[in-house]
């Protein structure tokens, strides 16, 4: 029964905004920003919440702001 409840839940979404520049940062940080879909300063993208995305966000947490979106919010 728990399996059907989990399947019916909509995947969570994250609003990710780049708040600091990647200039002067290590190449791995700049590549991570690009992999998240961030192209320039103050750019915002919406990604689904996934362990791989959370790992990337942890790596560049000092450069981005993350907000969890409520269901139906975009």
PDB file of N, CA, C, O and CB in Angstrom:
ATOM      1  N   UNK A   1       0.810  -1.178   0.000  1.00  0.00           N
ATOM      2  CA  UNK A   1       0.000   0.000   0.000  1.00  0.00           C
ATOM      3  C   UNK A   1       0.867   1.261   0.000  1.00  0.00           C
ATOM      4  O   UNK A   1       0.508   2.250  -0.639  1.00  0.00           O
ATOM      5  CB  UNK A   1      -0.929  -0.012   1.190  1.00  0.00           C
ATOM      6  N   UNK A   2       1.977   1.241   0.691  1.00  0.00           N
ATOM      7  CA  UNK A   2       2.861   2.399   0.731  1.00  0.00           C
ATOM      8  C   UNK A   2       3.408   2.707  -0.653  1.00  0.00           C
ATOM      9  O   UNK A   2       3.684   3.861  -0.982  1.00  0.00           O
ATOM     10  CB  UNK A   2       4.007   2.164   1.712  1.00  0.00           C
ATOM     11  N   UNK A   3       3.559   1.680  -1.446  1.00  0.00           N
ATOM     12  CA  UNK A   3       4.101   1.872  -2.786  1.00  0.00           C
ATOM     13  C   UNK A   3       3.163   2.709  -3.650  1.00  0.00           C
ATOM     14  O   UNK A   3       3.632   3.554  -4.412  1.00  0.00           O
ATOM     15  CB  UNK A   3       4.358   0.524  -3.450  1.00  0.00           C
ATOM     16  N   UNK A   4       1.874   2.499  -3.554  1.00  0.00           N
ATOM     17  CA  UNK A   4       0.923   3.278  -4.352  1.00  0.00           C
ATOM     18  C   UNK A   4       0.852   4.725  -3.874  1.00  0.00           C
ATOM     19  O   UNK A   4       0.660   5.637  -4.677  1.00  0.00           O
ATOM     20  CB  UNK A   4      -0.470   2.641  -4.294  1.00  0.00           C
ATOM     21  N   UNK A   5       1.009   4.937  -2.560  1.00  0.00           N
ATOM     22  CA  UNK A   5       1.010   6.301  -2.039  1.00  0.00           C
ATOM     23  C   UNK A   5       2.220   7.060  -2.560  1.00  0.00           C
ATOM     24  O   UNK A   5       2.101   8.219  -2.958  1.00  0.00           O
ATOM     25  CB  UNK A   5       0.999   6.299  -0.501  1.00  0.00           C
ATOM     26  N   UNK A   6       3.381   6.419  -2.561  1.00  0.00           N
ATOM     27  CA  UNK A   6       4.589   7.072  -3.040  1.00  0.00           C
ATOM     28  C   UNK A   6       4.500   7.342  -4.540  1.00  0.00           C
ATOM     29  O   UNK A   6       4.989   8.366  -5.018  1.00  0.00           O
ATOM     30  CB  UNK A   6       5.820   6.216  -2.724  1.00  0.00           C
ATOM     31  N   UNK A   7       3.887   6.440  -5.273  1.00  0.00           N
ATOM     32  CA  UNK A   7       3.781   6.617  -6.718  1.00  0.00           C
ATOM     33  C   UNK A   7       2.816   7.737  -7.065  1.00  0.00           C
ATOM     34  O   UNK A   7       2.974   8.387  -8.099  1.00  0.00           O
ATOM     35  CB  UNK A   7       3.335   5.320  -7.381  1.00  0.00           C
ATOM     36  N   UNK A   8       1.822   7.975  -6.223  1.00  0.00           N
ATOM     37  CA  UNK A   8       0.844   9.005  -6.524  1.00  0.00           C
ATOM     38  C   UNK A   8       1.349  10.407  -6.193  1.00  0.00           C
ATOM     39  O   UNK A   8       0.800  11.390  -6.689  1.00  0.00           O
ATOM     40  CB  UNK A   8      -0.431   8.731  -5.772  1.00  0.00           C
ATOM     41  N   UNK A   9       2.389  10.513  -5.360  1.00  0.00           N
ATOM     42  CA  UNK A   9       2.934  11.827  -5.024  1.00  0.00           C
ATOM     43  C   UNK A   9       3.659  12.400  -6.231  1.00  0.00           C
ATOM     44  O   UNK A   9       4.394  11.698  -6.926  1.00  0.00           O
ATOM     45  CB  UNK A   9       3.887  11.739  -3.807  1.00  0.00           C
ATOM     46  N   UNK A  10       3.440  13.679  -6.466  1.00  0.00           N
ATOM     47  CA  UNK A  10       4.145  14.351  -7.556  1.00  0.00           C
ATOM     48  C   UNK A  10       5.593  14.584  -7.128  1.00  0.00           C
ATOM     49  O   UNK A  10       5.850  14.888  -5.963  1.00  0.00           O
ATOM     50  CB  UNK A  10       3.448  15.704  -7.934  1.00  0.00           C
ATOM     51  N   UNK A  11       6.545  14.443  -8.058  1.00  0.00           N
ATOM     52  CA  UNK A  11       7.939  14.689  -7.683  1.00  0.00           C
ATOM     53  C   UNK A  11       8.117  16.153  -7.271  1.00  0.00           C
ATOM     54  O   UNK A  11       7.529  17.052  -7.872  1.00  0.00           O
ATOM     55  CB  UNK A  11       8.896  14.332  -8.856  1.00  0.00           C
ATOM     56  N   UNK A  12       8.919  16.374  -6.260  1.00  0.00           N
ATOM     57  CA  UNK A  12       9.170  17.728  -5.789  1.00  0.00           C
ATOM     58  C   UNK A  12      10.001  18.475  -6.818  1.00  0.00           C
ATOM     59  O   UNK A  12      10.766  17.885  -7.580  1.00  0.00           O
ATOM     60  CB  UNK A  12       9.881  17.715  -4.419  1.00  0.00           C
ATOM     61  N   UNK A  13       9.831  19.772  -6.818  1.00  0.00           N
ATOM     62  CA  UNK A  13      10.590  20.627  -7.728  1.00  0.00           C
ATOM     63  C   UNK A  13      11.417  21.603  -6.897  1.00  0.00           C
ATOM     64  O   UNK A  13      11.035  21.965  -5.784  1.00  0.00           O
ATOM     65  CB  UNK A  13       9.642  21.391  -8.713  1.00  0.00           C
ATOM     66  N   UNK A  14      12.545  22.021  -7.444  1.00  0.00           N
ATOM     67  CA  UNK A  14      13.420  22.976  -6.785  1.00  0.00           C
ATOM     68  C   UNK A  14      13.617  24.181  -7.697  1.00  0.00           C
ATOM     69  O   UNK A  14      13.886  24.027  -8.889  1.00  0.00           O
ATOM     70  CB  UNK A  14      14.780  22.327  -6.421  1.00  0.00           C
ATOM     71  N   UNK A  15      13.485  25.369  -7.138  1.00  0.00           N
ATOM     72  CA  UNK A  15      13.806  26.592  -7.882  1.00  0.00           C
ATOM     73  C   UNK A  15      15.220  26.971  -7.469  1.00  0.00           C
ATOM     74  O   UNK A  15      15.478  27.255  -6.299  1.00  0.00           O
ATOM     75  CB  UNK A  15      12.765  27.771  -7.592  1.00  0.00           C
ATOM     76  N   UNK A  16      16.142  26.975  -8.439  1.00  0.00           N
ATOM     77  CA  UNK A  16      17.551  27.218  -8.172  1.00  0.00           C
ATOM     78  C   UNK A  16      17.936  28.536  -8.836  1.00  0.00           C
ATOM     79  O   UNK A  16      17.760  28.709 -10.042  1.00  0.00           O
ATOM     80  CB  UNK A  16      18.443  26.038  -8.688  1.00  0.00           C
ATOM     81  N   UNK A  17      18.463  29.461  -8.039  1.00  0.00           N
ATOM     82  CA  UNK A  17      18.874  30.769  -8.541  1.00  0.00           C
ATOM     83  C   UNK A  17      20.347  30.970  -8.244  1.00  0.00           C
ATOM     84  O   UNK A  17      20.794  30.771  -7.115  1.00  0.00           O
ATOM     85  CB  UNK A  17      18.025  31.907  -7.912  1.00  0.00           C
ATOM     86  N   UNK A  18      21.099  31.365  -9.259  1.00  0.00           N
ATOM     87  CA  UNK A  18      22.514  31.651  -9.054  1.00  0.00           C
ATOM     88  C   UNK A  18      22.621  33.054  -8.467  1.00  0.00           C
ATOM     89  O   UNK A  18      22.189  34.021  -9.093  1.00  0.00           O
ATOM     90  CB  UNK A  18      23.330  31.527 -10.395  1.00  0.00           C
ATOM     91  N   UNK A  19      23.193  33.174  -7.269  1.00  0.00           N
ATOM     92  CA  UNK A  19      23.285  34.461  -6.596  1.00  0.00           C
ATOM     93  C   UNK A  19      24.716  34.997  -6.532  1.00  0.00           C
ATOM     94  O   UNK A  19      24.925  36.164  -6.203  1.00  0.00           O
ATOM     95  CB  UNK A  19      22.726  34.344  -5.203  1.00  0.00           C
ATOM     96  N   UNK A  20      25.687  34.164  -6.842  1.00  0.00           N
ATOM     97  CA  UNK A  20      27.076  34.612  -6.883  1.00  0.00           C
ATOM     98  C   UNK A  20      27.717  34.101  -8.160  1.00  0.00           C
ATOM     99  O   UNK A  20      27.323  33.066  -8.697  1.00  0.00           O
ATOM    100  CB  UNK A  20      27.865  34.125  -5.635  1.00  0.00           C
ATOM    101  N   UNK A  21      28.696  34.828  -8.632  1.00  0.00           N
ATOM    102  CA  UNK A  21      29.349  34.514  -9.890  1.00  0.00           C
ATOM    103  C   UNK A  21      30.271  33.309  -9.773  1.00  0.00           C
ATOM    104  O   UNK A  21      30.827  33.030  -8.711  1.00  0.00           O
ATOM    105  CB  UNK A  21      30.128  35.709 -10.378  1.00  0.00           C
ATOM    106  N   UNK A  22      30.420  32.601 -10.887  1.00  0.00           N
ATOM    107  CA  UNK A  22      31.338  31.481 -10.944  1.00  0.00           C
ATOM    108  C   UNK A  22      32.730  31.894 -11.383  1.00  0.00           C
ATOM    109  O   UNK A  22      33.637  31.062 -11.428  1.00  0.00           O
ATOM    110  CB  UNK A  22      30.805  30.433 -11.871  1.00  0.00           C
ATOM    111  N   UNK A  23      32.917  33.185 -11.711  1.00  0.00           N
ATOM    112  CA  UNK A  23      34.219  33.683 -12.132  1.00  0.00           C
ATOM    113  C   UNK A  23      35.202  33.567 -10.975  1.00  0.00           C
ATOM    114  O   UNK A  23      34.897  33.969  -9.853  1.00  0.00           O
ATOM    115  CB  UNK A  23      34.119  35.149 -12.624  1.00  0.00           C
ATOM    116  N   UNK A  24      36.366  33.025 -11.246  1.00  0.00           N
ATOM    117  CA  UNK A  24      37.394  32.861 -10.230  1.00  0.00           C
ATOM    118  C   UNK A  24      37.213  31.619  -9.372  1.00  0.00           C
ATOM    119  O   UNK A  24      37.999  31.378  -8.456  1.00  0.00           O
ATOM    120  CB  UNK A  24      37.422  34.061  -9.355  1.00  0.00           C
ATOM    121  N   UNK A  25      36.196  30.837  -9.658  1.00  0.00           N
ATOM    122  CA  UNK A  25      35.951  29.595  -8.919  1.00  0.00           C
ATOM    123  C   UNK A  25      36.631  28.448  -9.660  1.00  0.00           C
ATOM    124  O   UNK A  25      36.974  28.581 -10.834  1.00  0.00           O
ATOM    125  CB  UNK A  25      34.413  29.322  -8.755  1.00  0.00           C
ATOM    126  N   UNK A  26      36.826  27.326  -8.977  1.00  0.00           N
ATOM    127  CA  UNK A  26      37.423  26.166  -9.660  1.00  0.00           C
ATOM    128  C   UNK A  26      36.559  25.725 -10.846  1.00  0.00           C
ATOM    129  O   UNK A  26      35.345  25.928 -10.864  1.00  0.00           O
ATOM    130  CB  UNK A  26      37.602  24.989  -8.668  1.00  0.00           C
ATOM    131  N   UNK A  27      37.205  25.131 -11.812  1.00  0.00           N
ATOM    132  CA  UNK A  27      36.510  24.688 -13.022  1.00  0.00           C
ATOM    133  C   UNK A  27      35.382  23.708 -12.700  1.00  0.00           C
ATOM    134  O   UNK A  27      34.355  23.703 -13.377  1.00  0.00           O
ATOM    135  CB  UNK A  27      37.500  24.040 -13.990  1.00  0.00           C
ATOM    136  N   UNK A  28      35.563  22.894 -11.689  1.00  0.00           N
ATOM    137  CA  UNK A  28      34.509  21.926 -11.337  1.00  0.00           C
ATOM    138  C   UNK A  28      33.245  22.654 -10.886  1.00  0.00           C
ATOM    139  O   UNK A  28      32.138  22.202 -11.179  1.00  0.00           O
ATOM    140  CB  UNK A  28      34.996  20.965 -10.221  1.00  0.00           C
ATOM    141  N   UNK A  29      33.394  23.769 -10.181  1.00  0.00           N
ATOM    142  CA  UNK A  29      32.227  24.543  -9.752  1.00  0.00           C
ATOM    143  C   UNK A  29      31.534  25.185 -10.948  1.00  0.00           C
ATOM    144  O   UNK A  29      30.306  25.178 -11.032  1.00  0.00           O
ATOM    145  CB  UNK A  29      32.638  25.621  -8.738  1.00  0.00           C
ATOM    146  N   UNK A  30      32.306  25.734 -11.862  1.00  0.00           N
ATOM    147  CA  UNK A  30      31.724  26.355 -13.066  1.00  0.00           C
ATOM    148  C   UNK A  30      30.995  25.314 -13.905  1.00  0.00           C
ATOM    149  O   UNK A  30      29.916  25.585 -14.430  1.00  0.00           O
ATOM    150  CB  UNK A  30      32.820  27.045 -13.912  1.00  0.00           C
ATOM    151  N   UNK A  31      31.578  24.125 -14.035  1.00  0.00           N
ATOM    152  CA  UNK A  31      30.927  23.064 -14.807  1.00  0.00           C
ATOM    153  C   UNK A  31      29.655  22.579 -14.113  1.00  0.00           C
ATOM    154  O   UNK A  31      28.677  22.232 -14.777  1.00  0.00           O
ATOM    155  CB  UNK A  31      31.893  21.887 -15.019  1.00  0.00           C
ATOM    156  N   UNK A  32      29.667  22.554 -12.794  1.00  0.00           N
ATOM    157  CA  UNK A  32      28.474  22.147 -12.050  1.00  0.00           C
ATOM    158  C   UNK A  32      27.347  23.147 -12.256  1.00  0.00           C
ATOM    159  O   UNK A  32      26.195  22.749 -12.429  1.00  0.00           O
ATOM    160  CB  UNK A  32      28.792  22.007 -10.554  1.00  0.00           C
ATOM    161  N   UNK A  33      27.659  24.439 -12.241  1.00  0.00           N
ATOM    162  CA  UNK A  33      26.637  25.456 -12.507  1.00  0.00           C
ATOM    163  C   UNK A  33      26.017  25.246 -13.888  1.00  0.00           C
ATOM    164  O   UNK A  33      24.801  25.344 -14.048  1.00  0.00           O
ATOM    165  CB  UNK A  33      27.243  26.875 -12.404  1.00  0.00           C
ATOM    166  N   UNK A  34      26.849  24.959 -14.875  1.00  0.00           N
ATOM    167  CA  UNK A  34      26.331  24.720 -16.234  1.00  0.00           C
ATOM    168  C   UNK A  34      25.484  23.455 -16.278  1.00  0.00           C
ATOM    169  O   UNK A  34      24.458  23.418 -16.957  1.00  0.00           O
ATOM    170  CB  UNK A  34      27.491  24.610 -17.246  1.00  0.00           C
ATOM    171  N   UNK A  35      25.908  22.416 -15.555  1.00  0.00           N
ATOM    172  CA  UNK A  35      25.153  21.158 -15.535  1.00  0.00           C
ATOM    173  C   UNK A  35      23.781  21.346 -14.884  1.00  0.00           C
ATOM    174  O   UNK A  35      22.825  20.655 -15.238  1.00  0.00           O
ATOM    175  CB  UNK A  35      25.946  20.072 -14.787  1.00  0.00           C
ATOM    176  N   UNK A  36      23.685  22.270 -13.944  1.00  0.00           N
ATOM    177  CA  UNK A  36      22.404  22.579 -13.321  1.00  0.00           C
ATOM    178  C   UNK A  36      21.511  23.412 -14.248  1.00  0.00           C
ATOM    179  O   UNK A  36      20.321  23.578 -13.980  1.00  0.00           O
ATOM    180  CB  UNK A  36      22.628  23.321 -12.006  1.00  0.00           C
ATOM    181  N   UNK A  37      22.084  23.933 -15.334  1.00  0.00           N
ATOM    182  CA  UNK A  37      21.317  24.735 -16.279  1.00  0.00           C
ATOM    183  C   UNK A  37      21.457  26.227 -16.055  1.00  0.00           C
ATOM    184  O   UNK A  37      20.758  27.019 -16.688  1.00  0.00           O
ATOM    185  CB  UNK A  37      19.880  24.361 -16.205  1.00  0.00           C
ATOM    186  N   UNK A  38      22.354  26.622 -15.159  1.00  0.00           N
ATOM    187  CA  UNK A  38      22.558  28.042 -14.872  1.00  0.00           C
ATOM    188  C   UNK A  38      23.583  28.616 -15.836  1.00  0.00           C
ATOM    189  O   UNK A  38      24.693  28.100 -15.960  1.00  0.00           O
ATOM    190  CB  UNK A  38      23.014  28.253 -13.408  1.00  0.00           C
ATOM    191  N   UNK A  39      23.200  29.688 -16.515  1.00  0.00           N
ATOM    192  CA  UNK A  39      24.057  30.232 -17.561  1.00  0.00           C
ATOM    193  C   UNK A  39      24.686  31.566 -17.191  1.00  0.00           C
ATOM    194  O   UNK A  39      25.758  31.893 -17.699  1.00  0.00           O
ATOM    195  CB  UNK A  39      23.273  30.388 -18.821  1.00  0.00           C
ATOM    196  N   UNK A  40      24.053  32.344 -16.325  1.00  0.00           N
ATOM    197  CA  UNK A  40      24.590  33.645 -15.962  1.00  0.00           C
ATOM    198  C   UNK A  40      24.108  34.002 -14.558  1.00  0.00           C
ATOM    199  O   UNK A  40      23.269  33.312 -13.980  1.00  0.00           O
ATOM    200  CB  UNK A  40      24.166  34.731 -16.992  1.00  0.00           C
ATOM    201  N   UNK A  41      24.645  35.074 -14.030  1.00  0.00           N
ATOM    202  CA  UNK A  41      24.310  35.545 -12.692  1.00  0.00           C
ATOM    203  C   UNK A  41      22.833  35.927 -12.609  1.00  0.00           C
ATOM    204  O   UNK A  41      22.302  36.538 -13.535  1.00  0.00           O
ATOM    205  CB  UNK A  41      25.191  36.742 -12.309  1.00  0.00           C
ATOM    206  N   UNK A  42      22.171  35.577 -11.520  1.00  0.00           N
ATOM    207  CA  UNK A  42      20.747  35.811 -11.263  1.00  0.00           C
ATOM    208  C   UNK A  42      19.834  35.003 -12.181  1.00  0.00           C
ATOM    209  O   UNK A  42      18.648  35.314 -12.294  1.00  0.00           O
ATOM    210  CB  UNK A  42      20.435  37.280 -11.416  1.00  0.00           C
ATOM    211  N   UNK A  43      20.358  33.984 -12.831  1.00  0.00           N
ATOM    212  CA  UNK A  43      19.559  33.099 -13.673  1.00  0.00           C
ATOM    213  C   UNK A  43      18.858  32.091 -12.763  1.00  0.00           C
ATOM    214  O   UNK A  43      19.447  31.603 -11.799  1.00  0.00           O
ATOM    215  CB  UNK A  43      20.447  32.374 -14.752  1.00  0.00           C
ATOM    216  N   UNK A  44      17.598  31.784 -13.076  1.00  0.00           N
ATOM    217  CA  UNK A  44      16.813  30.844 -12.280  1.00  0.00           C
ATOM    218  C   UNK A  44      16.346  29.693 -13.153  1.00  0.00           C
ATOM    219  O   UNK A  44      15.894  29.897 -14.280  1.00  0.00           O
ATOM    220  CB  UNK A  44      15.607  31.548 -11.627  1.00  0.00           C
ATOM    221  N   UNK A  45      16.460  28.482 -12.624  1.00  0.00           N
ATOM    222  CA  UNK A  45      15.959  27.293 -13.308  1.00  0.00           C
ATOM    223  C   UNK A  45      15.133  26.482 -12.321  1.00  0.00           C
ATOM    224  O   UNK A  45      15.266  26.636 -11.106  1.00  0.00           O
ATOM    225  CB  UNK A  45      17.129  26.438 -13.895  1.00  0.00           C
ATOM    226  N   UNK A  46      14.282  25.621 -12.856  1.00  0.00           N
ATOM    227  CA  UNK A  46      13.499  24.712 -12.027  1.00  0.00           C
ATOM    228  C   UNK A  46      13.910  23.296 -12.392  1.00  0.00           C
ATOM    229  O   UNK A  46      13.845  22.897 -13.555  1.00  0.00           O
ATOM    230  CB  UNK A  46      11.955  24.929 -12.223  1.00  0.00           C
ATOM    231  N   UNK A  47      14.335  22.539 -11.383  1.00  0.00           N
ATOM    232  CA  UNK A  47      14.763  21.152 -11.566  1.00  0.00           C
ATOM    233  C   UNK A  47      13.937  20.277 -10.631  1.00  0.00           C
ATOM    234  O   UNK A  47      13.445  20.744  -9.603  1.00  0.00           O
ATOM    235  CB  UNK A  47      16.302  20.981 -11.291  1.00  0.00           C
ATOM    236  N   UNK A  48      13.791  19.008 -10.994  1.00  0.00           N
ATOM    237  CA  UNK A  48      13.104  18.102 -10.079  1.00  0.00           C
ATOM    238  C   UNK A  48      14.088  17.681  -8.991  1.00  0.00           C
ATOM    239  O   UNK A  48      15.294  17.588  -9.224  1.00  0.00           O
ATOM    240  CB  UNK A  48      12.531  16.853 -10.837  1.00  0.00           C
ATOM    241  N   UNK A  49      13.557  17.432  -7.813  1.00  0.00           N
ATOM    242  CA  UNK A  49      14.379  17.049  -6.672  1.00  0.00           C
ATOM    243  C   UNK A  49      14.841  15.614  -6.858  1.00  0.00           C
ATOM    244  O   UNK A  49      14.034  14.690  -6.964  1.00  0.00           O
ATOM    245  CB  UNK A  49      13.599  17.210  -5.339  1.00  0.00           C
ATOM    246  N   UNK A  50      16.156  15.446  -6.896  1.00  0.00           N
ATOM    247  CA  UNK A  50      16.760  14.141  -7.164  1.00  0.00           C
ATOM    248  C   UNK A  50      18.103  14.101  -6.424  1.00  0.00           C
ATOM    249  O   UNK A  50      18.748  15.141  -6.294  1.00  0.00           O
ATOM    250  CB  UNK A  50      16.946  13.892  -8.722  1.00  0.00           C
ATOM    251  N   UNK A  51      18.535  12.960  -5.947  1.00  0.00           N
ATOM    252  CA  UNK A  51      19.809  12.901  -5.215  1.00  0.00           C
ATOM    253  C   UNK A  51      20.997  13.458  -6.003  1.00  0.00           C
ATOM    254  O   UNK A  51      21.882  14.077  -5.411  1.00  0.00           O
ATOM    255  CB  UNK A  51      20.101  11.475  -4.827  1.00  0.00           C
ATOM    256  N   UNK A  52      21.037  13.258  -7.298  1.00  0.00           N
ATOM    257  CA  UNK A  52      22.150  13.785  -8.100  1.00  0.00           C
ATOM    258  C   UNK A  52      22.133  15.314  -8.112  1.00  0.00           C
ATOM    259  O   UNK A  52      23.180  15.954  -8.016  1.00  0.00           O
ATOM    260  CB  UNK A  52      22.081  13.242  -9.545  1.00  0.00           C
ATOM    261  N   UNK A  53      20.945  15.890  -8.230  1.00  0.00           N
ATOM    262  CA  UNK A  53      20.811  17.344  -8.212  1.00  0.00           C
ATOM    263  C   UNK A  53      21.208  17.872  -6.839  1.00  0.00           C
ATOM    264  O   UNK A  53      21.903  18.884  -6.741  1.00  0.00           O
ATOM    265  CB  UNK A  53      19.363  17.772  -8.567  1.00  0.00           C
ATOM    266  N   UNK A  54      20.769  17.192  -5.770  1.00  0.00           N
ATOM    267  CA  UNK A  54      21.131  17.614  -4.412  1.00  0.00           C
ATOM    268  C   UNK A  54      22.646  17.578  -4.214  1.00  0.00           C
ATOM    269  O   UNK A  54      23.198  18.448  -3.539  1.00  0.00           O
ATOM    270  CB  UNK A  54      20.440  16.715  -3.369  1.00  0.00           C
ATOM    271  N   UNK A  55      23.320  16.594  -4.787  1.00  0.00           N
ATOM    272  CA  UNK A  55      24.774  16.516  -4.683  1.00  0.00           C
ATOM    273  C   UNK A  55      25.453  17.681  -5.384  1.00  0.00           C
ATOM    274  O   UNK A  55      26.421  18.242  -4.868  1.00  0.00           O
ATOM    275  CB  UNK A  55      25.271  15.207  -5.262  1.00  0.00           C
ATOM    276  N   UNK A  56      24.950  18.046  -6.560  1.00  0.00           N
ATOM    277  CA  UNK A  56      25.500  19.196  -7.275  1.00  0.00           C
ATOM    278  C   UNK A  56      25.262  20.482  -6.491  1.00  0.00           C
ATOM    279  O   UNK A  56      26.140  21.342  -6.420  1.00  0.00           O
ATOM    280  CB  UNK A  56      24.880  19.307  -8.678  1.00  0.00           C
ATOM    281  N   UNK A  57      24.079  20.612  -5.905  1.00  0.00           N
ATOM    282  CA  UNK A  57      23.761  21.802  -5.121  1.00  0.00           C
ATOM    283  C   UNK A  57      24.651  21.907  -3.891  1.00  0.00           C
ATOM    284  O   UNK A  57      25.037  23.008  -3.498  1.00  0.00           O
ATOM    285  CB  UNK A  57      22.295  21.788  -4.704  1.00  0.00           C
ATOM    286  N   UNK A  58      24.977  20.783  -3.285  1.00  0.00           N
ATOM    287  CA  UNK A  58      25.875  20.791  -2.139  1.00  0.00           C
ATOM    288  C   UNK A  58      27.246  21.328  -2.537  1.00  0.00           C
ATOM    289  O   UNK A  58      27.871  22.066  -1.776  1.00  0.00           O
ATOM    290  CB  UNK A  58      26.004  19.381  -1.547  1.00  0.00           C
ATOM    291  N   UNK A  59      27.711  20.959  -3.728  1.00  0.00           N
ATOM    292  CA  UNK A  59      29.031  21.384  -4.196  1.00  0.00           C
ATOM    293  C   UNK A  59      29.094  22.894  -4.415  1.00  0.00           C
ATOM    294  O   UNK A  59      30.133  23.506  -4.168  1.00  0.00           O
ATOM    295  CB  UNK A  59      29.390  20.657  -5.490  1.00  0.00           C
ATOM    296  N   UNK A  60      28.010  23.500  -4.871  1.00  0.00           N
ATOM    297  CA  UNK A  60      28.016  24.938  -5.178  1.00  0.00           C
ATOM    298  C   UNK A  60      27.033  25.706  -4.290  1.00  0.00           C
ATOM    299  O   UNK A  60      26.487  26.728  -4.704  1.00  0.00           O
ATOM    300  CB  UNK A  60      27.670  25.168  -6.661  1.00  0.00           C
ATOM    301  N   UNK A  61      26.812  25.217  -3.084  1.00  0.00           N
ATOM    302  CA  UNK A  61      25.822  25.827  -2.191  1.00  0.00           C
ATOM    303  C   UNK A  61      26.130  27.287  -1.877  1.00  0.00           C
ATOM    304  O   UNK A  61      25.212  28.049  -1.573  1.00  0.00           O
ATOM    305  CB  UNK A  61      25.741  25.043  -0.903  1.00  0.00           C
ATOM    306  N   UNK A  62      27.390  27.695  -1.941  1.00  0.00           N
ATOM    307  CA  UNK A  62      27.775  29.069  -1.666  1.00  0.00           C
ATOM    308  C   UNK A  62      27.499  29.999  -2.846  1.00  0.00           C
ATOM    309  O   UNK A  62      27.643  31.215  -2.719  1.00  0.00           O
ATOM    310  CB  UNK A  62      29.236  29.125  -1.302  1.00  0.00           C
ATOM    311  N   UNK A  63      27.105  29.440  -3.992  1.00  0.00           N
ATOM    312  CA  UNK A  63      26.849  30.246  -5.192  1.00  0.00           C
ATOM    313  C   UNK A  63      25.373  30.310  -5.573  1.00  0.00           C
ATOM    314  O   UNK A  63      24.993  31.113  -6.425  1.00  0.00           O
ATOM    315  CB  UNK A  63      27.636  29.693  -6.352  1.00  0.00           C
ATOM    316  N   UNK A  64      24.544  29.487  -4.962  1.00  0.00           N
ATOM    317  CA  UNK A  64      23.141  29.396  -5.374  1.00  0.00           C
ATOM    318  C   UNK A  64      22.193  29.528  -4.186  1.00  0.00           C
ATOM    319  O   UNK A  64      22.583  29.337  -3.034  1.00  0.00           O
ATOM    320  CB  UNK A  64      22.889  28.073  -6.092  1.00  0.00           C
ATOM    321  N   UNK A  65      20.933  29.861  -4.493  1.00  0.00           N
ATOM    322  CA  UNK A  65      19.846  29.860  -3.513  1.00  0.00           C
ATOM    323  C   UNK A  65      18.832  28.839  -4.008  1.00  0.00           C
ATOM    324  O   UNK A  65      18.481  28.832  -5.188  1.00  0.00           O
ATOM    325  CB  UNK A  65      19.194  31.304  -3.335  1.00  0.00           C
ATOM    326  N   UNK A  66      18.357  27.972  -3.109  1.00  0.00           N
ATOM    327  CA  UNK A  66      17.439  26.895  -3.476  1.00  0.00           C
ATOM    328  C   UNK A  66      16.141  27.051  -2.698  1.00  0.00           C
ATOM    329  O   UNK A  66      16.154  27.263  -1.486  1.00  0.00           O
ATOM    330  CB  UNK A  66      18.075  25.506  -3.207  1.00  0.00           C
ATOM    331  N   UNK A  67      15.019  26.944  -3.406  1.00  0.00           N
ATOM    332  CA  UNK A  67      13.702  26.985  -2.784  1.00  0.00           C
ATOM    333  C   UNK A  67      12.928  25.782  -3.244  1.00  0.00           C
ATOM    334  O   UNK A  67      12.914  25.470  -4.435  1.00  0.00           O
ATOM    335  CB  UNK A  67      12.947  28.292  -3.125  1.00  0.00           C
ATOM    336  N   UNK A  68      12.279  25.095  -2.317  1.00  0.00           N
ATOM    337  CA  UNK A  68      11.409  23.982  -2.686  1.00  0.00           C
ATOM    338  C   UNK A  68      10.065  24.562  -3.099  1.00  0.00           C
ATOM    339  O   UNK A  68       9.522  25.428  -2.413  1.00  0.00           O
ATOM    340  CB  UNK A  68      11.249  22.955  -1.507  1.00  0.00           C
ATOM    341  N   UNK A  69       9.534  24.091  -4.209  1.00  0.00           N
ATOM    342  CA  UNK A  69       8.262  24.592  -4.701  1.00  0.00           C
ATOM    343  C   UNK A  69       7.118  23.751  -4.170  1.00  0.00           C
ATOM    344  O   UNK A  69       7.223  22.530  -4.053  1.00  0.00           O
ATOM    345  CB  UNK A  69       8.244  24.609  -6.224  1.00  0.00           C
ATOM    346  N   UNK A  70       6.038  24.417  -3.854  1.00  0.00           N
ATOM    347  CA  UNK A  70       4.836  23.720  -3.426  1.00  0.00           C
ATOM    348  C   UNK A  70       4.220  23.031  -4.638  1.00  0.00           C
ATOM    349  O   UNK A  70       4.489  23.405  -5.780  1.00  0.00           O
ATOM    350  CB  UNK A  70       3.820  24.699  -2.759  1.00  0.00           C
ATOM    351  N   UNK A  71       3.401  22.032  -4.382  1.00  0.00           N
ATOM    352  CA  UNK A  71       2.763  21.288  -5.463  1.00  0.00           C
ATOM    353  C   UNK A  71       1.924  22.234  -6.317  1.00  0.00           C
ATOM    354  O   UNK A  71       1.116  23.001  -5.792  1.00  0.00           O
ATOM    355  CB  UNK A  71       1.889  20.142  -4.901  1.00  0.00           C
ATOM    356  N   UNK A  72       2.115  22.177  -7.626  1.00  0.00           N
ATOM    357  CA  UNK A  72       1.363  23.013  -8.547  1.00  0.00           C
ATOM    358  C   UNK A  72       1.999  24.379  -8.792  1.00  0.00           C
ATOM    359  O   UNK A  72       1.581  25.093  -9.704  1.00  0.00           O
ATOM    360  CB  UNK A  72      -0.023  23.198  -8.030  1.00  0.00           C
ATOM    361  N   UNK A  73       2.991  24.754  -8.004  1.00  0.00           N
ATOM    362  CA  UNK A  73       3.662  26.028  -8.193  1.00  0.00           C
ATOM    363  C   UNK A  73       4.754  25.860  -9.245  1.00  0.00           C
ATOM    364  O   UNK A  73       5.434  24.834  -9.275  1.00  0.00           O
ATOM    365  CB  UNK A  73       4.253  26.550  -6.855  1.00  0.00           C
ATOM    366  N   UNK A  74       4.922  26.849 -10.097  1.00  0.00           N
ATOM    367  CA  UNK A  74       5.951  26.746 -11.136  1.00  0.00           C
ATOM    368  C   UNK A  74       6.773  27.976 -11.247  1.00  0.00           C
ATOM    369  O   UNK A  74       7.680  28.040 -12.077  1.00  0.00           O
ATOM    370  CB  UNK A  74       5.339  26.454 -12.454  1.00  0.00           C
TER     371      UNK A  74
END
